[in-house]
Amino acid sequence: MSSLVTNPMFGIMLSIMSYLVGLLVFRRFPHPLTTPLLVATIVLIVFLKLTHISYHDYYIGGAYLNMLIVPSTVALGIPLYRSFHLMKHHIRSILISITIATLINTLYTALIAKFFGMKYFLAISLFPKSVTTAMAIGITDKMSGIMTVTLVVVVVTGILTSVLGPTLLKWFKIDDPVAIGLALGGTGHAIGTGAALKYGYVEGAMAGLAIGITGIMYVIVSPLIAQLVLS
């Protein structure tokens, strides 16, 4: 049994099977709360708990899937290139909206952390929660934060965006493809971009653009907010 669970293929196949279960549940009961990634995460946690398999053993194979985050993020540049004319047309509104969103998001996180008396290094680890994993780890590392905390909040933020994002967009009657893409990609990074692609090609391209610009803005804004609010 030990040789089975420590085999890299075990973690890979378990992840794939969990996601397939999530797809089946979503197709049978389509709802934001049955988003495949959310269901797959729950299935995976329950399975590991019931079988008493450690996360360390599972991650031997799961790490290989995690390595695909960087190339998948880079691949988002393909739809972005094909929709480059949209980016040039909306460049001013895109930069202004993402800059304001980054400032508000980071400032709000810092104020909440200060209100609840969080330690400095824990608080700054929460800053890049809307940045894709590859960039979020780099930001946290440069600010000497706690990477494991950052990884958790990044994943949770992405899942919440894919679950709640479509509902909120519907409530506020936002139907502009550029706005939808920027909202989902700028908040939920790669996972939000997956949700944006379900709307259409333009939404997915704008979400991919939002990932890159949001990451750059967090690199600039995070140290400033940390010094002004948390220090």
C-alpha positions in Angstrom: 0.0 0.0 0.0 2.8 2.4 0.9 4.5 1.8 -2.5 1.2 2.6 -4.2 0.4 5.9 -2.6 4.0 7.1 -2.9 4.0 6.4 -6.6 3.7 9.7 -8.5 1.0 8.3 -10.7 -1.2 7.9 -7.7 -1.5 11.6 -7.0 -1.9 12.4 -10.7 -4.7 9.9 -11.3 -6.4 10.8 -8.0 -6.5 14.5 -9.0 -7.8 13.6 -12.5 -10.5 11.3 -11.2 -11.6 13.9 -8.6 -12.0 16.4 -11.3 -14.0 14.0 -13.5 -16.3 13.5 -10.6 -16.7 17.2 -10.3 -17.5 17.4 -14.0 -20.2 14.7 -13.7 -21.8 16.5 -10.7 -21.8 19.8 -12.5 -23.4 18.4 -15.6 -26.0 16.7 -13.5 -26.6 19.7 -11.2 -25.3 22.8 -12.9 -24.9 25.5 -10.2 -22.1 27.9 -9.1 -21.7 25.8 -6.0 -21.1 22.6 -8.0 -18.2 24.1 -10.0 -16.0 21.2 -11.0 -12.9 22.5 -9.3 -14.8 23.1 -6.0 -16.4 19.6 -6.1 -13.0 18.0 -7.0 -11.3 19.7 -4.1 -14.0 18.4 -1.6 -13.8 14.9 -3.1 -10.0 14.9 -2.8 -10.0 16.1 0.8 -12.7 13.6 1.9 -10.9 10.7 0.1 -7.6 11.5 1.8 -9.3 11.8 5.2 -11.2 8.5 4.9 -8.2 6.6 3.7 -5.8 8.2 6.1 -3.4 9.0 3.2 -1.1 11.9 4.1 -1.1 15.0 1.9 2.7 14.6 1.6 2.2 11.2 -0.1 -0.5 12.5 -2.4 1.6 15.6 -3.4 4.4 13.4 -4.7 2.3 13.1 -7.8 0.2 16.2 -7.4 3.3 18.3 -7.6 3.6 17.4 -11.3 0.2 18.8 -12.0 1.1 21.9 -10.0 4.1 22.4 -12.3 1.6 23.0 -15.2 0.4 26.3 -13.6 3.2 28.3 -15.1 3.0 27.1 -18.7 -0.8 27.2 -18.6 -0.6 30.9 -17.5 1.8 31.6 -20.3 -0.5 29.9 -22.8 -3.2 32.6 -21.9 -1.1 34.9 -24.1 -2.5 33.1 -27.2 -6.1 34.4 -27.0 -4.7 37.7 -25.7 -2.6 38.1 -28.9 -5.6 37.3 -31.1 -7.7 39.9 -29.3 -4.9 42.5 -29.2 -7.1 45.1 -31.0 -9.5 45.0 -28.1 -6.7 45.7 -25.6 -5.5 48.7 -27.6 -9.0 50.1 -27.8 -9.7 49.7 -24.1 -6.2 50.2 -22.7 -7.0 53.3 -20.6 -10.1 51.8 -18.9 -8.2 48.5 -18.4 -5.2 50.1 -16.7 -7.3 52.5 -14.5 -9.8 49.8 -13.4 -7.1 47.2 -12.5 -5.0 49.8 -10.7 -7.9 51.0 -8.6 -9.0 47.4 -7.9 -5.5 46.5 -6.8 -5.2 49.5 -4.4 -8.6 48.9 -2.8 -8.1 45.1 -2.5 -4.7 45.5 -0.9 -5.7 48.3 1.4 -8.8 46.5 2.5 -6.8 43.4 3.3 -4.2 45.4 5.2 -6.8 47.2 7.3 -8.7 43.9 8.1 -5.4 42.3 9.1 -4.5 45.2 11.3 -7.9 45.3 12.9 -7.7 41.7 13.9 -4.1 42.0 15.1 -2.5 39.7 12.6 1.3 39.3 12.6 3.0 41.3 9.9 4.4 38.3 7.9 1.0 36.6 8.0 -0.8 39.7 6.8 1.5 40.3 3.8 1.0 36.7 2.9 -2.6 37.5 2.2 -1.9 40.4 -0.2 -1.4 38.5 -3.5 -4.6 36.4 -3.1 -5.9 37.6 -6.5 -2.6 36.9 -8.3 -2.0 33.6 -10.2 0.1 31.1 -8.1 3.4 31.5 -10.0 3.4 35.3 -9.5 1.9 35.2 -6.0 4.7 33.0 -4.7 7.3 35.4 -6.1 5.6 38.4 -4.4 5.4 36.7 -1.1 9.0 35.5 -1.3 10.2 39.0 -2.0 8.3 40.4 1.0 9.4 37.5 3.3 5.9 36.2 3.8 4.6 32.7 4.4 4.2 30.9 1.1 1.9 28.1 2.4 -0.6 30.8 3.5 -0.4 32.5 0.2 -1.0 29.3 -1.7 -4.1 28.6 0.3 -5.7 32.0 -0.1 -4.9 32.1 -3.8 -6.7 28.8 -4.4 -9.6 29.8 -2.2 -9.9 33.2 -3.9 -9.9 31.5 -7.3 -12.6 29.0 -6.3 -14.8 31.6 -4.8 -14.5 33.8 -7.9 -15.5 30.9 -10.2 -18.4 30.1 -7.8 -19.7 33.6 -6.9 -18.4 35.6 -9.9 -21.0 34.6 -12.5 -23.9 35.1 -10.0 -22.7 38.6 -9.0 -22.2 39.6 -12.6 -25.8 38.5 -13.3 -27.1 40.4 -10.3 -25.4 43.6 -11.3 -26.4 43.1 -14.9 -22.9 43.3 -16.2 -22.9 41.9 -19.8 -20.0 43.7 -21.4 -17.4 41.0 -22.5 -14.4 43.2 -21.6 -15.8 44.0 -18.1 -16.6 40.3 -17.5 -13.2 39.2 -18.4 -11.4 41.8 -16.4 -13.5 41.1 -13.3 -13.1 37.3 -13.4 -9.4 37.3 -14.4 -8.4 40.2 -12.2 -10.0 38.6 -9.1 -9.8 34.9 -9.7 -6.5 34.7 -11.7 -6.3 31.4 -13.7 -9.3 29.8 -12.1 -11.4 32.9 -12.8 -10.1 32.9 -16.4 -11.4 29.4 -16.8 -14.8 30.7 -15.8 -14.4 33.7 -18.2 -13.7 31.4 -21.1 -17.1 29.8 -20.6 -18.7 33.2 -21.6 -16.7 33.5 -24.8 -13.4 34.1 -26.5 -13.2 37.9 -25.8 -14.0 37.3 -22.1 -11.2 34.7 -21.8 -8.7 37.0 -23.6 -9.4 39.9 -21.3 -9.2 37.7 -18.2 -5.7 36.5 -19.4 -4.7 40.1 -19.8 -6.0 41.0 -16.3 -3.8 38.2 -14.8 -0.6 39.8 -16.1 -1.5 43.4 -15.3 -2.9 42.5 -11.9 0.3 40.7 -11.0 2.5 43.7 -12.0 0.3 46.1 -10.0 0.5 43.9 -6.9 4.3 43.9 -7.2 4.3 47.7 -7.1 1.4 48.3 -4.6 1.9 45.5 -2.0 5.2 46.8 -0.5 3.8 50.4 -0.4 0.6 49.4 1.5 2.6 47.1 3.8 4.8 50.1 4.8 2.0 52.6 5.1 -0.5 50.5 7.0 1.1 47.5 8.6 4.5 48.9 9.7 
